[in-house]
Amino acid sequence: MTEHTYGTAAPTASDTPTLASDPGLFTPNPGAAPMWRMVAAQAGMELRVMLRHGEQFLLTMVIPVLLLVGLSLTDVLNVGEGPRVDTLAPGILALAVMSTSFTGLAIGTGFERRYGVLKRLGATPLSRFGLLAAKTLAVLAVQTIQITVLTAVALFLGWSPVLSLTGVLSAVALVLLATAAFSSLALLMAGTLRAEATLAGANLVYVLMLGLGGVLFPTTGFPAVMERAVSVLPITALASGLRDVLSHGAAPGVGVFAVLAVWTVVGGLAASRLFRWE
């Protein structure tokens, strides 16, 4: 009788793929992802966390909108001559930039450090520079939403900005440079102080800059000594620069960019050297 074999024949050694016959099939590729990919992934996560955080949303969106609407429609505060919204809008935009890139970022990062989130990130190939870059990109995304909303509200209230291509480019450059400066200072604070101290310090700076940083009114009404002292603050440089561009149609002075550039370099170098993951 003829024997029948059911099923398939067992593979022989020559039929089994090997590394030599097909190098791409089983070749592992260990190592870290490219820096840009790590930064992009971290920035996406940071953005989702910031948008889901109710307290940060209150700080970065609700308070600036309420200040803009309330102070534009009432005369409880003397903001100078001309339409109130024309004076207030550039300063409120500067406040929104600071609230996201400094206050919110410092507080959020401080508590991430306290709860061990940053310690776990420190065990990954993501460097301090990569973390700073990712957080700055997430901040820029939130600021885009802030500026869009605040601009729409200000226009509804009768804001008449003086716009030109040069002015728009100058305003964008100011915001980008200020964001880098504030983000560096936020990470310096969050990476060196306890979370509770960061929370108190960031909120204190927010309140002081609201009153002294030229946000609600120009600093030209201050005494000469105080005006010179606050002129070197990044929030004052940003607010005055935006006011020159958007309210007066004038190019911001070189000193404004110089102040923001110095804070960016000093804060960035200090944060990269002193930032602690835990």
C-alpha positions as CSV (number, residue, x, y, z in Angstrom):
1,M,0.0,0.0,0.0
2,T,1.0,3.5,-0.6
3,E,1.7,5.7,2.4
4,H,0.2,9.2,2.4
5,T,1.7,12.1,4.3
6,Y,-0.8,14.6,5.7
7,G,0.2,18.3,6.3
8,T,3.2,20.1,5.1
9,A,6.8,18.9,5.2
10,A,9.0,20.1,8.1
11,P,11.2,23.0,7.0
12,T,14.8,22.2,6.5
13,A,17.7,24.3,7.7
14,S,18.1,25.7,4.2
15,D,14.5,27.0,4.2
16,T,14.8,28.9,7.5
17,P,15.8,32.6,7.0
18,T,19.0,33.6,8.8
19,L,20.7,36.9,9.4
20,A,23.1,36.1,6.7
21,S,20.5,35.3,4.1
22,D,18.2,38.2,5.0
23,P,20.0,40.9,7.0
24,G,17.0,43.2,7.3
25,L,14.6,40.6,8.7
26,F,16.0,40.2,12.2
27,T,18.5,43.0,12.5
28,P,17.8,45.0,15.7
29,N,18.4,48.7,15.7
30,P,19.1,49.8,19.3
31,G,19.7,53.4,20.3
32,A,17.9,56.6,21.0
33,A,15.6,58.2,18.5
34,P,16.8,61.4,16.7
35,M,16.6,64.5,18.9
36,W,14.0,66.2,16.8
37,R,11.7,63.2,17.2
38,M,12.1,63.0,21.0
39,V,11.5,66.8,21.3
40,A,8.4,66.5,19.1
41,A,6.9,63.6,21.1
42,Q,7.6,65.4,24.4
43,A,6.2,68.6,23.1
44,G,2.9,66.9,22.1
45,M,2.6,65.4,25.6
46,E,3.3,68.7,27.3
47,L,0.7,70.4,25.1
48,R,-2.0,67.9,26.0
49,V,-1.2,68.2,29.8
50,M,-1.4,72.0,29.6
51,L,-4.7,72.1,27.8
52,R,-6.3,69.6,30.2
53,H,-5.1,71.5,33.4
54,G,-8.0,73.7,34.6
55,E,-5.9,75.9,36.8
56,Q,-3.5,76.7,34.0
57,F,-6.4,77.4,31.7
58,L,-7.7,79.9,34.3
59,L,-4.3,81.6,34.6
60,T,-3.5,81.7,30.9
61,M,-6.8,82.4,29.3
62,V,-9.6,83.5,31.6
63,I,-7.7,86.1,33.7
64,P,-6.2,87.9,30.6
65,V,-9.7,88.0,28.9
66,L,-11.4,89.3,32.0
67,L,-8.7,92.0,32.5
68,L,-9.0,93.1,28.9
69,V,-12.8,93.3,28.9
70,G,-13.2,94.8,32.4
71,L,-10.5,97.5,32.2
72,S,-11.6,98.4,28.6
73,L,-15.2,99.0,29.6
74,T,-14.6,100.7,32.9
75,D,-12.4,103.6,34.0
76,V,-11.3,102.3,37.4
77,L,-7.7,102.5,36.2
78,N,-6.1,105.4,34.4
79,V,-4.3,103.8,31.4
80,G,-3.4,107.1,29.7
81,E,-4.8,109.0,26.8
82,G,-6.7,107.6,23.8
83,P,-9.0,104.6,23.5
84,R,-8.5,102.4,26.5
85,V,-8.5,99.1,24.6
86,D,-5.7,100.5,22.3
87,T,-3.5,100.9,25.4
88,L,-4.5,97.8,27.1
89,A,-4.5,95.2,24.3
90,P,-0.7,95.1,23.7
91,G,0.0,94.8,27.5
92,I,-2.6,92.1,28.0
93,L,-1.0,90.2,25.1
94,A,2.4,90.5,26.9
95,L,0.8,89.3,30.2
96,A,-0.7,86.3,28.4
97,V,2.8,85.4,27.0
98,M,4.3,85.6,30.5
99,S,1.4,83.7,32.2
100,T,2.0,80.7,29.9
101,S,5.7,80.7,29.4
102,F,6.7,81.6,32.9
103,T,4.1,81.3,35.6
104,G,2.2,78.2,34.3
105,L,5.4,76.5,33.1
106,A,7.3,77.1,36.3
107,I,4.4,75.8,38.5
108,G,3.7,72.8,36.3
109,T,7.3,71.8,36.0
110,G,7.9,72.3,39.7
111,F,5.3,69.8,40.6
112,E,6.4,67.4,37.9
113,R,9.8,67.4,39.6
114,R,8.3,66.9,43.0
115,Y,6.2,63.9,41.9
116,G,9.1,62.2,40.2
117,V,7.9,62.8,36.6
118,L,11.2,64.6,35.7
119,K,13.2,61.9,37.5
120,R,11.8,59.3,35.1
121,L,12.4,61.7,32.1
122,G,16.0,62.0,33.3
123,A,16.4,58.2,32.8
124,T,15.6,58.6,29.1
125,P,17.8,59.9,26.4
126,L,16.0,63.2,26.5
127,S,18.5,65.9,27.5
128,R,18.0,69.1,29.5
129,F,18.1,71.0,26.3
130,G,15.5,68.6,24.7
131,L,13.2,69.1,27.7
132,L,13.5,72.9,27.5
133,A,12.9,72.8,23.7
134,A,9.8,70.6,24.1
135,K,8.3,72.7,26.8
136,T,8.9,75.9,24.8
137,L,7.2,74.4,21.7
138,A,4.2,73.4,23.8
139,V,4.1,76.9,25.3
140,L,4.2,78.5,21.8
141,A,1.2,76.4,20.7
142,V,-0.8,77.5,23.7
143,Q,0.2,81.1,23.1
144,T,-1.1,80.9,19.5
145,I,-4.5,80.1,20.9
146,Q,-4.2,82.8,23.5
147,I,-3.2,85.5,21.0
148,T,-6.0,84.5,18.6
149,V,-8.7,84.7,21.3
150,L,-7.4,87.9,22.9
151,T,-7.0,89.6,19.5
152,A,-10.6,88.6,18.6
153,V,-11.9,90.0,21.9
154,A,-9.9,93.2,21.5
155,L,-11.1,93.8,18.0
156,F,-14.7,93.2,19.2
157,L,-14.1,95.9,21.8
158,G,-13.0,98.4,19.2
159,W,-9.2,97.9,19.1
160,S,-7.6,99.5,16.1
161,P,-4.0,98.2,15.8
162,V,-1.6,99.9,13.4
163,L,-0.5,96.9,11.3
164,S,2.2,96.6,8.6
165,L,4.3,93.7,7.5
166,T,7.3,95.0,9.3
167,G,5.2,95.6,12.4
168,V,3.8,92.1,12.4
169,L,7.2,90.5,11.9
170,S,8.6,92.6,14.8
171,A,5.7,91.6,17.1
172,V,6.3,87.9,16.2
173,A,10.0,88.3,16.9
174,L,9.3,89.9,20.3
175,V,6.9,87.2,21.3
176,L,9.3,84.4,20.3
177,L,12.3,86.0,22.1
178,A,10.2,86.7,25.2
179,T,8.9,83.2,25.2
180,A,12.4,81.8,25.2
181,A,13.4,84.2,28.0
182,F,10.4,83.4,30.2
183,S,10.7,79.6,29.6
184,S,14.3,79.6,30.6
185,L,13.6,81.5,33.8
186,A,10.6,79.2,34.5
187,L,12.7,76.1,34.2
188,L,15.5,77.7,36.2
189,M,13.1,78.3,39.1
190,A,11.3,75.0,38.8
191,G,14.6,73.1,38.6
192,T,16.3,74.6,41.6
193,L,13.5,75.4,44.1
194,R,11.0,73.2,45.9
195,A,7.5,72.9,44.3
196,E,5.9,75.0,47.1
197,A,8.5,77.7,46.7
198,T,8.1,77.7,42.9
199,L,4.3,78.0,43.3
200,A,4.6,81.0,45.7
201,G,7.5,82.7,43.8
202,A,5.9,82.3,40.3
203,N,2.5,83.8,41.5
204,L,4.3,86.6,43.3
205,V,6.3,87.5,40.2
206,Y,3.0,87.4,38.2
207,V,1.3,89.9,40.5
208,L,4.3,92.2,40.7
209,M,4.8,92.3,36.9
210,L,1.1,92.9,36.5
211,G,1.5,96.2,38.4
212,L,5.0,97.2,37.7
213,G,5.9,95.7,34.3
214,G,4.0,98.1,32.0
215,V,1.3,95.7,31.3
216,L,-1.8,97.8,32.2
217,F,-0.2,101.2,31.5
218,P,3.1,102.5,30.1
219,T,5.9,102.9,32.6
220,T,6.6,106.5,31.5
221,G,4.4,107.7,34.4
222,F,6.8,106.1,37.0
223,P,9.5,108.1,38.7
224,A,12.7,108.3,36.7
225,V,14.6,105.9,38.9
226,M,11.8,103.3,39.0
227,E,11.3,103.6,35.2
228,R,15.0,102.8,34.6
229,A,14.9,99.9,37.0
230,V,11.8,98.2,35.5
231,S,13.0,98.8,31.9
232,V,15.4,95.9,32.2
233,L,12.6,93.4,33.0
234,P,11.6,91.1,30.2
235,I,7.9,91.8,30.7
236,T,8.5,95.5,30.5
237,A,10.5,95.1,27.3
238,L,7.8,92.9,25.7
239,A,4.9,95.2,26.7
240,S,6.6,98.4,25.6
241,G,7.8,96.8,22.3
242,L,4.3,95.5,21.5
243,R,2.8,98.8,22.4
244,D,5.2,100.7,20.1
245,V,4.4,98.3,17.2
246,L,0.7,97.8,17.6
247,S,-0.4,101.1,19.0
248,H,2.0,103.6,17.5
249,G,3.2,101.8,14.4
250,A,6.8,102.4,15.4
251,A,9.6,99.9,15.2
252,P,10.7,98.7,18.7
253,G,14.1,100.0,19.8
254,V,17.2,97.9,19.8
255,G,17.2,98.0,23.6
256,V,14.0,96.1,23.8
257,F,15.5,93.2,21.8
258,A,18.7,93.4,23.7
259,V,17.0,93.1,27.1
260,L,15.0,90.0,25.9
261,A,18.2,88.5,24.3
262,V,20.2,88.9,27.5
263,W,17.5,87.3,29.6
264,T,17.2,84.4,27.1
265,V,21.0,83.7,27.1
266,V,21.5,84.1,30.9
267,G,18.4,82.1,31.8
268,G,19.0,79.4,29.2
269,L,22.6,78.9,30.3
270,A,21.7,78.9,34.0
271,A,18.8,76.5,33.5
272,S,20.9,74.1,31.5
273,R,23.6,74.0,34.2
274,L,21.5,74.1,37.4
275,F,18.3,72.3,36.5
276,R,17.9,69.2,38.6
277,W,15.7,66.3,37.6
278,E,14.8,65.5,41.3
